[in-house]
Amino acid sequence: MKAKIGVIVPVYGTEKYVADCIESILAQTYRHFRLILIDDASPDNAGNICDEYAKTDTRITVIHQKNMGVTRARANGVTLADDCDYITFVDSDDTMPSDALSLLSSQMTKETDIVISYRVSNIQAYRTISKQQISKEEYRLGLLNRKISPAPWGKLFRRSLFDDFVFDIPREIAVGEDLLMNVRLAYKTEKQINVIHSDVYNYNIYDGGATKQFITTPDFESLWHQSIIASIPQPKEKEAYARSSISFRLRRYRVLGGFKCYDNTDLTQTDFYKELSDDIKRYRYFMSLKKRILFFSTDLATRKFLIDLPKMPSRIWKRIRSTPFYAWRRVLRRAEKYRESANRLSEGYSKEAPVKLNTRKRVVCIYDNTIKIGGLADRLRGILSVYYICKTKDIDFKILFSHPFNLYRYLVPNQVEWGITKDSLSYNLPSTDLCMITTSNGGRYERRKQERWFRKEFDKQFNEFHVRTNAPFSFQYNFAELFNELFRPSPLLESIINHQKNLLGENYISVSFRFLDLLGDFNETFGRNIQMTTEKRLALINKCKLQIEDLHKRNPGCKILVNSDSATFLDIVKPIEYTYIIPGAISHVDNPTPVAENVHDKTFADFFMIANAQSIHLVIAEQMYDSNFPYVASLLYERPFHKIYC
C-alpha cells in the first residue's frame, strides 16, 4: 500500500490565490494524500473558499482557528495528520507541479527521513546542491549557513520527526520561523538526506508578505539568536554556530545603524549587543580597526569623526566643482556633447508659443525623426519604462509614434487610451519640459539611476513632459503586464500573425542572428563599417549554420523560425527543410531613410512570431551584435530565452 502524505496548508489573507493552490494539490498524480487547510482567522474570504472545496473532496479537511500565526497553524495541521506517514508544507499563495508529490515520495526510503529539492521554480537562490544525497551534517550546516533553502515547502518529512519542540517557537519571531523549524527537524534525524533535482514547488512572487514589511529590533535579533542556539542540541555545535554567526550578526548590527549613528549608547545596553560583544572577544573575531573602534567606542567625538571621514573628500571636491570656473566648464562640455540633439529637440518650441494647459499633468513619449532612439525593442522598452513611472505616480500617459510609421498600423490601445495627435501637444517652453535619455544596455545600477532621474523629473512643476527614450528599467518589472495594458495587435497585424501561424504551425522554436554590416549587405544605423574577407564571412556563415543544425538535433520535431538582419544569410539557410523565414524586406526601425510603410510588416511579424515560439535563441559569434530584439519578444509571453555563444 502506498504511503500517505499529509499536505499542510496554513491559510491567511490569500483569497486571490488559495483556489489555485488547492487546485494544484488536487491535480497531483500521486493520489494517496490528505489535504489539511488551516484557516488562521483569515480576514478575507479565504476560509469560505476552503470550506467549499472540502465539500467536493473527502481528502480535504479544514480547521478554523483563532489567529495564532503560521507556526501554530502548521503544528495543528501536523497533529491532525496523525494517520499520515509523511508531511509536506505548502503556502496558500503558491502552487505545486502535478508530479511534485510523486517525485518527493519516490525518493523517500527506509534510509532517509527527509527529502529536499535543490531548486524551486521562480527562485534562483539555493541551487547549490549537485549530489543525489547529502549527510545529515551537510544538511544542518547548509541550513545554518543559509546555503540550503530554509523554507518548509519543497521538502518531505517523515511524520515521526515531529514533536512539540519542533513548533515551540516564540510568537514574536514573525520572520525566520521556517529556518528554526527546519533546523530542529534536521537534528531529529540520524539518516542521510535525499535530494531531488527537479522543480517540485512554484513560488508566487508578488507584492506583500511579512518579510518585506518587517523592521528588525535589537530585542528581535537577540531572541532569534537564542532560539537558534536552543535548537542545536550538541554543546560543541552550539559553540561552532555562535562563532560562525558573528559576521551575520554584525551585518544585522549594521542594519540597526550601529556603524552609522553618532551615539550608540542605547544600542550598547541591549542584550543583542552584549551577546555579540562577548562572542567577538571570546572567539577573537577579526575586525578592521575602524569597525572595532566604532563597535566598542562610545566616545561621541571619535565616532563622529570616523563616520564623517569618508564624506570629507567628496564634500571638499563638491565645493571645488561648484566654483564658477568648474561649473562653467562642466556646462560647456555638456552643451558641446548634446548641442546638436538639444537644438533638434527644441525646434518648434518657444516661450511665445500658445499655452495649452491640461487638467492633469501629462507625459508624452515621442518617437519621430528628431534623434536616433533605437529599434523596435529599444522603443518598446523605453515606452514601458516611462509608462511604469506614470502609472505609479498617477500621471496621464500618451504616445506619439510617427516615424518611420504610425504605430496605429500595428498596435492599438488596449486598456489605456494612449493615442494623441501632434496638434494636441504644447510647444510652450515655460509649461513643457523636454526630456531625453538614450542608453546602452547598462546593468542594474544604470537602470536604477535612470528610474530615479525620471521620478525626480516628473515631480517638476511642468504641465507637460515630452520624452524621447529607450531606457531599459521596465525589464525589472512585469514587462508583459505593462505591454498588454497598453497594446494589442491591430487588425492588420492580427491577420499577418494568423497567416504566419497557419503556415508555420504551433510547434516551433526561434533563433536570431544580428550580423550588422559583417556580411556587407546591411547598413547599420549607428555607423559601423567592419570589413571582413570573403573567407572570414564564409567561416562565420558556416559557424552560424552549425548552430541551427545543433538546435534541430536537440529539438527534432520542431520547425526553426530564423530571423536575421542579413538577407544573404537568410537566402543561404532558407533551403534547409526544417527552417522557416517570414518573407519581406529587411529594414531597421531607426533608419532615417524614408521607406514604404509596409516594409516594417516583416519586423512586427518577426517580433510576434518569435514571442510565440516554444523557446527563443540568440546566436552571437565574433563581432555579431548582442541584440535585444529576441529577448524583448520572449518577455511578452514569458518564453525561455537562451544566448548561444560560438
N, C-alpha and C positions, 0 to 999 in steps of 0.2 A: 504493500500500500504506500502511496506517495506521502511524503512528509507534508504536514500542514503548516502554512506560513501565515502569521498574523501581520497584517499591514495596518500600522497605527498612523492615523492622520489627525493631528490637532487642528481645529478649525477656529479661526478668529479673524473677522473683518475681511473675508475673501469672497464676498458674494459674486464678484465678477469671474472668479477663477475656479471655484470649488467644483462646479459641474464638470468642467474639462478634466480636473484632477480625478474625480470619481469615474468618469467615462474611461479614462486611460487605464485605470486599475481593473475595471470590469472587462476590458478588452484583452487582458493578459492571456497568452496562450497556455500558461500554467494555470489550471482551473481550481486546484485544491488550496484555496486560501480563505481567510476570514478578514473582512474589511471592517475596522473599528474606527468610527468617526467620533471624535471628542469635541463637542461644541463647548468652547471655553467662554460661555456667556457672550457670544459674538454680537456686536451691536447692530449688525445689518441682518439681511435675510438668509445668511449662510446656513444657520441651523435648520430653518424650514426646508431649504433645498436638500439637506442631508436626510431629513425625515421622508421627503418624497421619494428619494432613491431607495431608502430602506424598505418601502412598500413594494418595490419591484424586484428585489433580490434578497433571498433569505441569508446570503452570506454577509450582508451588511448589518452592523449593529451601531446604533447611535447612542451616545451618552451626552446628556445636557448637565453641565456642572456650573457652579458659580466661578467667576473669573479667578483662577489661581495660577495662571501662567503656563507657558508651553511645557516646562519640565514636569509639573504635576499632571498636566494633561497626558503626556506620554506615559508617566508612571501608572495612571489609572487605566490607560489602554493596555499596557503590558499585564497588569493584574487581571484584567478581564480576559486576556488571551491565554488563559491557563491550559487550554486544550490544544495549543499550537506548539509545534516543535521548534520553529524559527520565528524571528521577529525582524521586520524591516520598517523603516520610518519614511513617511512622505509628507512634505509640507503641502498645505491645501491650496497653494497658488502655483504648484508645479505639476508636472505630469511624468509618466513613465513610458518608455517604448513598450510595444506589445510583448516583446520577448524578454523583458527585464527580469521577472521572477523566474522564468525558465533558466536564464543564464546564471543567475545568482544561486539557485538551488542545485544546479548541475555541478557547481564547484564545492558544495558543502559535503564533506566526507567525515568519516569517523576520526580522521587525523586532524581536523580543524574545527574551531568553534566560530570563526569569523571569516567572512568573505567580503572583500572590498573591491571597488572598481577604481582603477588608477586615473580615470577620466570621467568628466561629466559634461554633457552637451551644453554649450554656451559658456563654459568656464575653461580658460586656458591654464590656470594655475594648477599646481599639484600633480602635473603629468610627469612625474619623475621616476616612477617605478617600472623598470624593464623586466623584472623577474616574474615568474609564474607563482612563486611562493616566497614569503619573507618570514624571518623568525619573529618570535614574539618580542625580542629585544629591539629589532629593527623597527617594528611597528610602534612600540612605545616611544622610542626615541624620535621617530618621524613625526608622531603626533605632538610631542612636547616641543620639538623644534619647528613646528608649523611647516614641515616638508610634506606631510600627508594630510589630506583634507580632514578637518575636524568635524565636518558635518555628519549627522547621523544617517542621512539618506545616502543612497548609492552603496549601502552595506547590508549584509545579512548576518544576524547574530543568533547563536543558539539560545533558546528560551531559558535554559538553566543558568545562564550567566547573570541574569538579573536578580538583584535583591534590593532591599530598602536603601542601602548605602549608595547604590548607583544613582539614585534620584534624590539623595539628601543634599540638595544644592540650595543655598540661601536665595530667597526670592529677590533680594537686592541685586543679584547677578542677572541682569536682563540681557547682557551681551556676553557671549563666550560660554554659556552653559552647555553648548553642544560639545566643546572640547573637554570639559570636565566629565561629562557622561562617557565620552569615548575613552578617555584615559582610564577611568575606573573600570570599564569593561575590559580594556586591554590588560589590566593587571589581574583580571579574574581568570584568564585563560593561560594554560601552560603549553598550548599547541601552536603549530605554525599558522600563518595567515595566508589564505589563498587569494590571488589577485586576478581580476578579470580585465582584459584589455579591450573592452567594448563599452559603448555608452549604455548605461542602464538607468539614466535619470536625465530629465530635461528641466534645467533650472530656468525659471522665468525671471528675466531681468526687467524690472520696471521701477518707476519712482516710488519710494516709500520704504517702510521697514524700520525696525528699531535700530539697526546698526547705523544707518545713515543719520538718524536723528539723535544718537546717543552722545552725551557730553560727559567725559570722564571726570572723576574727582579723586583726590588722594585716598579717601576712605574706600572708594571702589577698588582702586589699584591694590591697596593693602589686603582687602578681603579676597580679591581674585587670586593674589599670590599665595595667601594662606590656604585657600581652598585647593589649589593645585598641589601644594606641599602635602596637604592632608589626603589627597587622592593617591599618593605614592606610598606603598606600604614599607619598602625597604629603606632603612636609615642611610645606607651608602648612596642609594639613588636619589634620596631627598637632597643630600649634600651636593651631588653632581648637578641636579637641576638648579639648586639655589645658585651655584657657581656659574652655570652656563646661561642663566636667565638675567644676569646683571646687565648685559648690553641691551636686552629687550626692555628691562625696567628703566634704564637710563633714557631710552627713546620715549618711554611714557612720561618720564620726568621732564623731558624737553617739551612734550605736548602740553604738560601742565604749566609751562612757562618758566621752569626753574632756571634755565640758562639765559633767559631774556629779561626777567624782572629785576629791577634795581634792588628791591628789598624782598628777600625770600624768607624773612623771619617766620611768617605764618606757616610757610611750607615746611620749614625745618622742625616744626613742632608736631608734625603728623607722624603716625605710625609708619606710613609708607616710606617717608624719608629716613626715619630711624632704622628701619629694617634694611633698606638699600645701603645706607651709610655703613652699617655694621658689616654687611656682606662684602662691600668694597674693601674695607680694612682687613677683614678676616682672610679673604682669598687673595689679597694684594693685587687687586684688579688694576691693569694698566690704564691710565687716562692721561691725556695731554696736560701740560702744566696749566694752560688756560682753563680747561674744563675742570681740573682738580680745584683750582682756586675758586672758580665760580660755584662749584658744588659745595665746598666746605666753608668758604668765607662768608661772613655776614657783614663785613665792613662795607658800608654803603658807597664810600668814595672809590674803593678798589673795584667793586662790582660795576659801578657806573663807568669807570674808565675803560675796563675790559670790554664791556658790552658796546660802548660807543666807538672803540678803537677802529673797527673795520669801516665805519661810516665816515671817518675823518677825511681820508684821501678823496673820496668821491664828493664830499661836501666842498672841499677846497677846489677841486677841479671844476665843480659846478659853478663856483663863484668866478673862476677864471673864464670859463666858457660864456658866462653871462655878461662879460665886459663888452663894450661897444665893438671892439676890433673883432673878437672871435664871433660874436653874434652876427655881425655884418658879413664876415667871410662865410659863415655857415649858410646864410640866406643866399649869397651869391652862388655857392656850389649847388644848392638845391634848385635854385632858379635855372641855372645852366643845364642841369640834368633834366628837368621837367618842363623847360620853357616851351619846347615845341608842342608837347602834349597839352600843356596848360593853355597855350594860345588857341589850339584847335578846339579844346573843350569849351572855352569861353566865347567862341564865335556865336553871335546872335544874342548874347546876354548883355545887359547894360543896366545901369541904375535908373535910366529913364524909361525902361520897358514897363508897360502897364502891370500893376499888381493884380494877381489872381489869388485871392485868399480862399483857402479851403476851410470847410467847417472843422476838419480834423487834420492833424499832421499827416503828411503823405510822403512815401518813399517810392520812387520810380526807377526801376532797373532799365537802363537804356543800352541797346545793342544796335548801333548804326555803323557807319563807316568812318567815325571820327578817329578812333585809335584801334590798334590791334589788341584783341582781348582773348584770343584763343579760339579753338574749335568748338564743336557742339558739346563735348563732355565738359570742357572748361566753362562754357557759358552756363550750362545747366547747374554745375556745382556753385557758380557764383550767384545765380538766381536763388537757389535753395538756401544758400548761406544767408543772404540778405532777408529772404522771406522768414527764416527761422527767427532772426532778431526782431523783425516787425511783429511776428506772432507773439513772442514773449513780451514785447513792450506795448502790444495793442495799438499798432500804428498801421494805417491803411497802406496796402501794398499794390503796386501796379507794374506792368511790364510793357515797354515799348521796344519791340524786336522787329526792326525794319530792314536790316541788311544781313546777309545777301538775299533774304526772302522775308516775307511776312510770316511770323510764327503761326498765325491762324491757319496757314495752309496745312500744317502738320499737327499742331497741338492746340486744343481749345480749352477754355476754363472748365474745371470740374466742380470743386466746392467753393472756390474763391474766384470772384469776378475780377481778374487782373488786367483786362483789356483797357487801353487808353489810346487816344489819338494825339498826334504831335501838336495839334492846335490847342489841346486842353492844358498843355504844360505852361508853367510860369517861367518867364525869362527875365524876371526882375531880380537882380543880384542881391539886393538887401534882404529879400524874403526867400531866396533859393540858394541852397548850398550844393556845390558841385563836388562830388566825391569820386576818387579813382584809386583802386588798388589792383595792380596786376602782379601776379605772384608766380614763383616757380613751385614745384611740388615739394614744399618745405615740410619739416617734421612737426611734431606736436607743439613745440614752442612757437613756431611761426603761426600756426593755426590759432593758438590761444591769443597771441599778440594781435592778430587781425580781428578776431572776435571782440576783444576788449576795445580796439580802436573804433569799430562800428558802433558798439554800445555807447561809447563816450560821444561819438559824433552825432548820433541820433538823439542825444539828450539836449543838443543845442537848440536855441530858440529860433529855428527856421520853420517856415510854413511848408516847405517842400524840399526834398533831397533828390538830386539826380545822380544815380550811382552807375558807374561802369566798373565791373569787377569780375574776376574769376576765382575769388577767394575759396579755398577748399575746406573750411572748417565745418561745413554741413556734413562731411563724411563721418564726423564723430557723433552725429545724431541719427535719428531714424530717417535715412535718406529716402527710402521707398515710401514711407508715410507722407513725408513732405511733398514728394513728387506727385503722388496720387491726389493730394489735396488740391494741388494747383492744376494738374494737367490730365487730360485723357486724349487718346488719338482722335484726330479729325476724321470725318467720313472718308476722305481721300486716303489718308494713311491707313485707316482700318481696312479699306479694300485692298491696299497694297500688301499689308501684312497677311491678310487671309489668303490672298492669291499665292504668296510665297509659302505659307504653311501647307496649302494644298499640294504644292509641287515638292516640298521637302519632307513633309510629314512631321510627326512629333518626336521621333526617336533620333536625335542628332546632337552632336557636340559642336562647339565652335573653336576656331583657332585664328588669331590675328597676327599680322606681320606689319610693322611700320618701318619701311626702309628709308623714308625721307628721299634724299636725292642719290642714294648709294648706287642705284641701278640706272641712273641717268634719265629716268622718264617721269619724274615728279618734281615740280618746282615748289620747294618748301617755303612757307610764308616767313620764317624767321631767318632767311638769308644764309643757309649753309651751302657750301659748294665743295663737297668732298669728291675728289677724283679717285676712281678705282680702276685698275686694269681689267681687261676682259677676263683674264684668268681668275682674278680675285672675285669678280662678280659671279662667274660660273660656280666657283667654290662655295660662295655664300648661298646661292640659289639651291645647290645640291644639299648643303647642310640643312637648310630650312625644309626641303622636300623630305629629308630623312625624319624630321620631327613629325611631319604629317603621317608618314608611314608608321612611325612608332605609336602615334596616337590610335591609328587604325588597328594595330595589333592588340593594344590594350582595351579597345572598345570595338570588337569585331562586328557587332550588329548595328553599329551606328553610322549614319552619314556624317560627314565632316563639312561644316559650313566654313569656308575660307574667306577671310576678309583681309584686304591689304590696300595700301596706297599706291602700289605698283601694278600697272596694267600688264607689264612684261611678266611679272611673277604669276599673276592670275592666269594669263594665257598659257603658261607652262604647266600649271597644276590642274587646269580645267579638264583636260582629257582623262585624268585619273577617275576611275569609275565610282569610287566612294566619296568623291568631293562634290561640293555644290557651291556655286558662286552666283550671287544675286547680280543680274545683268544691270548695266547702266554705266554712265560716265563717272569718273572719279574726280572729285573736287573738294578742296578744303573750305570749310565754312568761313574761315578768317581771311580767305584770299580776296584782296581788294579789287581784283579784276572782275568786271561785271560778267555774269554768265546767265544763261536762261534759268528761270526759276525752277523748272522741273529737273534740273541737273542734280539737285540735292534730294530727290526722291530716293536714290540709292543710299545716301548717307543715313536717312531715317529708317529705311528698310533694314539696312545692316544693323543699326543700333537695336531695334526692337527684336529682330530675329536672333541676334546674339543674346539679348536679355532672356529669350525663351528657351535657349539651349539647356541641355541637362547639365553640362559643365562647360566652363569658359576658360580658354587658354590664351596666353600671350607669349610668343616666342621672341627672345632677344638674343642676338648674336653680333659680335664685333661692335660696329658703330651704329647699330639699329637703335631706334628710339623706344624708350620705356613709356608707351602710350597709355593714357588714362581712359581711352575710349572703351575698351572691353571691360575694364574694371568698373567704370560707372554703370555700364549696361548690366553687369552682374548684380549691382545693388538693387535694381528695380524689382526683381522677383527673388532676391536673396539666393542666387545660384552660386555654387562653388567656383572660385576663381583661382587659377594657378598660373604662375610665371615659369617659363621654361628657358633656362639659360644654356646656350650651347656655343 
